[in-house]
Amino acid sequence: QVQLVESGGGLVQPGGSLRLSCVASGFTFRSSNMKWFRQAPGKGLEWVSTIGSDGSNTYYIDSVKGRFTISRDNAKNTLYLQMNNLKSEDTAVYYCAMNTARGQGTQVTVSS
């Protein structure tokens, strides 16, 4: 079955950086578009970014453009999200997703 395992979250000060990873299994990763979502406290699920199966096409929500970079390593079945210049409003649980499947999430907290 599809399994997605995120890691890399943590507590970081405003302006700091984190790199999230998502290891995928149970499906053909190299053929699948992948996404990152996030859910802030008390809010709904929000799409953050999408990457095409070969990594050549990427898309971002406006609020993270220029700060976040999505990438993938198809040889390692791994999806990444490099997050720079983090802001307090980026605080959320971050999930990777393939179609309707998503992982358990990793907590990102941006606070001084």
C-alpha positions in Angstrom: 0.0 0.0 0.0 1.0 3.6 -0.4 3.3 4.8 2.4 4.6 8.3 2.8 6.9 9.2 5.7 7.8 12.8 6.4 10.7 14.0 8.5 12.8 17.1 9.1 10.4 19.4 11.0 11.3 21.2 14.1 11.5 24.5 15.9 13.3 27.3 14.1 13.6 31.1 14.6 12.1 33.5 12.1 14.4 33.8 9.1 15.7 30.3 9.6 15.7 27.3 7.3 14.5 23.7 7.4 14.5 20.9 4.8 11.7 18.5 4.9 11.9 15.0 3.4 9.3 12.4 2.5 10.2 8.8 1.7 7.7 7.1 -0.5 6.9 3.4 -1.0 4.1 1.2 -2.3 3.7 2.9 -5.7 5.7 4.0 -8.7 7.2 7.2 -7.3 9.1 8.2 -10.5 5.8 8.3 -12.4 3.8 10.3 -9.8 3.2 14.0 -9.3 3.9 14.8 -5.7 2.6 17.6 -3.4 3.2 19.2 -0.1 0.3 20.5 2.0 0.2 22.1 5.4 -2.3 22.6 8.2 -1.8 25.5 10.6 -3.4 25.3 14.1 -7.1 25.8 13.9 -7.1 26.1 10.1 -7.9 23.8 7.2 -5.5 21.9 4.9 -3.6 24.2 2.5 -1.8 23.2 -0.6 1.8 24.4 -0.7 3.6 23.0 -3.7 3.5 20.5 -6.5 6.2 18.9 -8.5 5.9 16.9 -11.7 7.0 13.3 -12.0 10.4 14.2 -13.6 10.9 17.3 -11.5 10.8 19.7 -14.4 7.6 21.4 -13.4 7.1 23.0 -10.0 4.3 25.1 -8.6 3.9 27.1 -5.4 1.3 28.9 -3.4 2.0 32.7 -3.6 2.9 33.0 0.0 6.0 30.7 -0.3 7.2 31.7 -3.7 10.9 32.7 -3.6 11.3 31.1 -0.1 10.4 27.4 -0.6 11.8 24.9 -3.2 10.3 21.6 -3.9 12.5 18.9 -5.4 12.7 15.1 -5.7 15.2 12.3 -6.1 13.5 9.5 -8.0 16.4 7.1 -7.4 15.8 7.4 -3.7 11.9 7.6 -3.8 12.2 10.8 -1.8 10.5 14.2 -2.0 12.0 17.3 -0.5 10.9 20.8 0.6 13.6 23.3 1.3 12.2 26.1 3.3 14.2 29.4 3.7 13.4 32.7 5.4 10.7 31.0 7.5 8.0 33.2 9.0 5.7 32.6 12.0 2.8 32.1 9.5 4.6 29.0 8.1 4.0 27.2 11.4 2.0 24.1 10.6 2.0 20.4 10.2 3.5 19.6 6.8 2.3 16.6 4.8 3.5 15.1 1.5 0.8 13.6 -0.7 0.3 11.5 -3.8 -3.3 11.8 -5.1 -5.4 11.3 -2.0 -2.8 9.6 0.1 -0.7 11.6 2.6 1.7 10.8 5.4 1.5 11.4 9.1 3.0 14.9 8.8 5.9 16.7 10.4 5.6 19.7 12.7 7.2 23.0 11.7 7.2 25.7 14.4 8.6 29.1 13.6 9.1 31.1 16.7 11.6 33.3 18.5 
